[in-house]
Amino acid sequence: MKKIYIIGAGLGAGSITEDAKKALEQSFAVLGAERLLAEYGAFLKGKRCVAKYAAEDVLAASDEQDAALAQGDVSVLVSGDPGFYSAALKICRAFEDRKDREVTVIPGISSLNAMFAALKLPWQDAALCSMHGKDANAAEYVRRNRLTFFLTGKNTAQLSEKLCAAGFEDIKLYVGEDLGSPQQKITVCTAGQLSKMQLSSLTVVVAENPHADAAVYCGIDDEHFVRGKVPMTKSEVRAVLMSKLCIRPDMVCADIGAGTGSCTVEMALAAWNGKVYAIDPNPEAVSLIKENCRKFHIGNVEAREGLAPDDIRDFPPLDAAFIGGSKGRMEGIFKEILGKNPHCRIVVSAIAVQTLSAALEAFAAFGIEPEVVQVQASSAKRVAGLDMLMAKNPIFLVSGGGKHE
């Protein structure tokens, strides 16, 4: 049976493994990016070389579409390590149902291995994130983990921007350039300094956060938020609200009428691998939302000024939505949300009975049987040496849709 070898090019030809050498020697053809074919040229003499490596190109090299390449074994050089954000996965999947070719994956020494070796640090507990062609939530990785490895490519400026926007401008970074080559360089800097550095296109970054916190907080104390003259959902209500939203880590959510962003923050902490859209018509509220997200080092929130439903039409389909303010447009908001995802989980908070009525009518209009809960909390306050309970405004929470698991 003819073979397909997927070879991790690792740190370059100088770090090639014996298994990779043998695979190249017995291959009739070698595919890969031009840079890799040039770098591994000493091992490719007499081979047919093709400057392509996409799964469809490897399939073509193994079929009658290219009879010359189909004569023998084929090697594919992929950058880095084939198990770390590599083209190898698509190639393997392309050959899953093929009985005429056997796929073998040969790992290389990755930049991950090399970087932590250079730093003399273990990486078994490090989080791994690629920003190479991806819009990754860099701040969330850093917030939750003591060590985070970033495969950055040419996106170091974007990494700096994301970390600084989430209040991590002083976080310590280790920057590794051209690992494994004579030009290898390790630099220590802050996220704020990173954007000003001229770096190689072959750059990786390790962020160190000694105060990493992966906890998902619920009912955060009110005094921890930056306050203004904008309404804020109080701690006790937030705790119940979050239990009704049933947010999972990878959800896409919205906080409509977000106020100071206290609910936005808790939703973002719960949907740490997802996204939260926060919208409010008051520009002061939008400013407070951004400030509170920065205070809690949150990087998965997009806050904007606007009024639903008109200004949420470009939102992607939502998994969960909290409506804290509707401005009399409740049914229109429901229509916009449920039109994209009929299974979206919706929770509405209501202080006024008119808002409660509008919420019940909106759920009924879309055939959803809602759950209604009234939250009434009191806090003790010392008066004349005695602890007196001071009642807060009662709030109705109306929830429905989705799966309440």
N, C-alpha and C positions, 0 to 999 in steps of 0.2 A: 504493500500500500504506500502510495506517495504521501509525503508529509508536508505540513505547513509549520514552520518554526516562527513563533512570534518572539523576537529577541529584544529585551530591554537594553537600550543603548547606554543606559546608566550615565556615568560622568564622562564618557568618551572612550575612544579606542584604547587608551592606556589602562582602563579598568575592566576590559572585556574578560568574561569568565571562560574557562576551558570548555564548558558545555556550549557556549555561544560560538567559540572558534570552530568546534567540531561541526556544529550545525551549518555554519557558513561554508565550511570546506566541502560538505556533501550536497550543498544546494546548487541547483542549476541556475536559478535566478534569485536576485535579491531586490526587494522593494523597500522604499523608504524615502524620507524627505531628502532633498538635494544636499542639505547640510550634513546629514548623517552618512549618506553615500560617499561624500567627499572625505569625511573624517575617518571612515572605516575603509578607505580605498586600498590600503595595504592588504586587507583580508579578502578583497573582492576581485583580484586579478583573474581574468578568464571567465568571470561570471557575467551573465546578462543582467544589467542594472536598470531598474525602472524607477524614476523619481515620482512614485505614487505610493500611497499606503492606505487609502480608504478601503473599507470592507468590500465595496463593489469592484475595486481595482484588483484586490487579492483574489476575488472570485473569478474575475476575467483571466487572471494569470494561471488559474487552475483548470480552466475549461477550454473547449474547442475554439472559443473566441480568440484565443492566442495560442495556437498549437505549439509554437516554439517554447513558450513558457510552461506549457503543460507536459513537457518531456520528463521533468524530474521534480525533486523536492524544491520547495520555495521557502525562502526566509524573508521575514518582514522585520525591518529595524524600526522600533518605536522609541520615541524619546523617553528618557527617565526610566522608570520601572513600570512594567506592564500592569501591575496591580494598583497603580496610583494615578487616577485621572488620566487614563491612557486610551489610545485607539484600540488597544488589544481586545476589550470587551466586545465591541461591535464585530470585530473579525471573528472572534470565537462564536458569537451568535449566528453569524452568516454561515458557518460550517456545521451547525448543530445537527442538521438532518442529512448531512453528506456522509455516505458510506465509503466513498472512494478516496477520502483524504483524512489523515489523522493530524489533529492540531496539537502541537506541543508548545507550551509557554516556558520561556527561559528568562528568569528575572535578571535584572542588572542592579548595580549599586545605585540607589536613588539619591536624589538631592536631600531627601529626608534623612536617610542614614548618614550621609556625609556631613550635613549641617550639625546634627546633634553630636556626632563624633568630634567635630571641630570645637564645639562648645563644651565637650566633655560632660554632657548631660544625658541621662536616660530619657527615652521618649515614649515609654509604655503608657504614660498617662496623658500624653499631649493630644490636643484636638488637631485635626487635619482639615485644612480648608484650601480650596483652589480658587484663585481669582483670575485665572488665565482664561479669558473669554466668558467669565461668569459674573453675575451680579450677586455676589455672596454677601450675607449679613455679617461682615467682619466683626463689628462691635459685639454682637451676641456671642460669638465664639470667645472673644477676649473676656467678656463679662463673666462667663460661666466657667472658664478654665484657667488654671495657673499658667500653663504653657500652650501656645497655639502656633502651629506651623502653617505658614502661608506660602503656597506656590503662586508667585506673583507675576512672573514674566515681565512684561513692560507696565504692569498696573500698580506700581508702588505709590504713585501719586494718588490714585483712587483709594488705595488702602489707607493712606494718611488722611485723606479727606473724610472717609467714613469713621475712622477712629476719633478724629478731632471733633466731628459733629456730635458724637455721643459722649463727649467729655473725657476722652482718653488721650488728650494731647500730651500728657506727661508720662504715659505708659512706656516702659522700657522695651526697646526693640533690639534684636540682634539681626544684622543684615549680612547675608552671605552672597558674594558675587563670584561667578565663574568657578564654582566648586570643583575640585579635582584637577584643575589646570594650574600651570605655573603662575597664572594671574589671580589665583584665589585670594579673596580679601574678606575679612570679617570686621564689621563696624558696629559699634554700639551707639545708639541714638534714641531719641524720643519720637513718638508719632508726629509731633509737631515739626520736628526737624527733617523727617523723612522726605517730605514733598520738595524740599530745597536741594536735595542731593542728586547729583548726576550719577546714574547707576547703569550697570551692564544690563542687557536684555535677559541675561541668565542670572536672575536674582531671586533669592528666597528670603523670607523673614520669619523670625521667631519672636512672638510677643510674650512677655512675662508679666503676669498679674498676680502679685502676692496676696491680693484681697479678692480673689475670684469667688463668686457666689452664684451657684446654680439653683438656688431655692426659688420656688414660685410662691410669692407672698399673696395673701388674700386678706382684704380688709386692712390695708396699710393705714397706720395712724394718720389722721388728717393733718397734723402739724408737720409731717414730713414733706408735704407738698408746698410748692411756691404758690401763694395765694394772691388774688387780686380782688376786683369787684365783680368777678365772674362767678356764677353759681357753681357749686361743687357737690357731687354726690358723696355723702358722708360714709365713713368707714364701715359702720354696721350694715348699711344698705348695700355697699359694694360687696361685702362678704356673701350676702344672700344672692345678689345679682350674679356674681361669678358662678355660684353653684347652679343657677338656672341657665346660664349661657353654655355650659358644658364644653368649654374650649379645650381642644387637643393641640399638641405642639405644632402641627403642620397646617393649621387652619388659616384661612384668609378671613379677616373680620373687619367690621366697621363700627366706629363709635360716632353716632349721628347726633349732633347737638352736644359736642364733647366738653364744652365748658373749660375748666382748668386742665382737663386731661387726666384726672385721677383714675377714671375707669379705663381710659386709653392705656395708661401705664400698666394696670393690672392685667388687661387683656393681652398686651404685648409680652408681658412676662410669662403668661400661660401659653401663648402662641409663639414661643421663642424660635421655632423653626419655620414660622409662617410670616404673615404680614398683617398689619393693622392700619386701616385708613381712618383718620380722625377729621371730622369736618364740623365747622361752626361758622355762622355768619358774622361773628364779632371778631375783628382783627386782634383785639386784646386777648381774646380766648386762644386764638391760634398761636400767639406769641407765648402764652403761658403753657400751652401743650408742649411746644418745642423745648421750653425751658425745663419743664418737669421731666421730659424724656431724656434730656441731657443730664439732669441731676441723677437719674436712675441708670444712666449708661445704656440707654435703649437705642438700638439702631434699626429696628424693623417697623418703624412708624412713619407714615406719610401724612403730615398735617396740612390742611389747606382751608382757606377761607371760602365759604360757599353755603348754599342753602339746598337741602334735599327737597324733592327728588331731582331737580334740574342739574345740580352740580355733582351728582353721584353716578351719572349715566356712563361715565368712562371707567367706573370701578369694575374690576373683574367679578365673576360670580362669587358671592360670599357664602361662607360656611356658617357664620354667626354674625348677628348684628344687634347692637344695643341702640335703642332710640331713646335718648334722654331729652330730646327737644324736637318737636315736629313742626312748630309754627303753623298749626292748623292744616298740615298737608299729610296727615297720617296715611290715608288710603293710597295716595300717590307714591309715597315712600314704599309701602308694602308692594305695590304693583311693580315698581322698579326693581326691588330686591328679588321678589319671588318670580319675576319674569325671567331672570337669569338662572336662578336655582330654586325650584319649587320646594326643596328640602332644607332651605336655610333656616337655622334656628334664630328666632327673633324674640327679644325681650324688650318690653316698653316700661319705662318708669313714669308714674303719674302722681302728681300732687293734687291737681284739680280734678274734680269729678268729671268735668267735661273731657279732659284728656283720657281718663279711664274709659268713658263711654266711646270716644273715638277709637281707642285701641281695641275694645271689644267688637265694635262694628267692623274694623279692618280685618281682624282675624276671621270673623264670621263671613265676610265677603269672599275670602279665599278658602273657605271650607275647613278652617283649622279650629279645633277645640282648644281654647287656651286654659292655662292654669292661672289663677289669680291669688296673689298672696299680699297681705298688708303687713308691712314692716313698721313696727313701732318700738323705738328704742329710747331709753332714758339714761342720763349720765348723772352720777352723784357729784354734788357740789357742796363744799363746806360752807355753811351759813350759821353764824353764831355758835360755833363749836359743834354743830350737828351736820351730818351728811344728808342733804336733801336731794331727792331725785328730780332732775329737771328734764321734762319731756321734750323730745325733738319732734318735728313735723312727721306725721305718719305718711308713708309712701306706699303706693300700690305698685307691685311688679306683675306685669301680665306677660306670660311666656307661652310659646308654642312653636310647633314645627320641628323639623330635624329629628334626631334621635336622642332622647334623654337617657344616657347610659350611666 
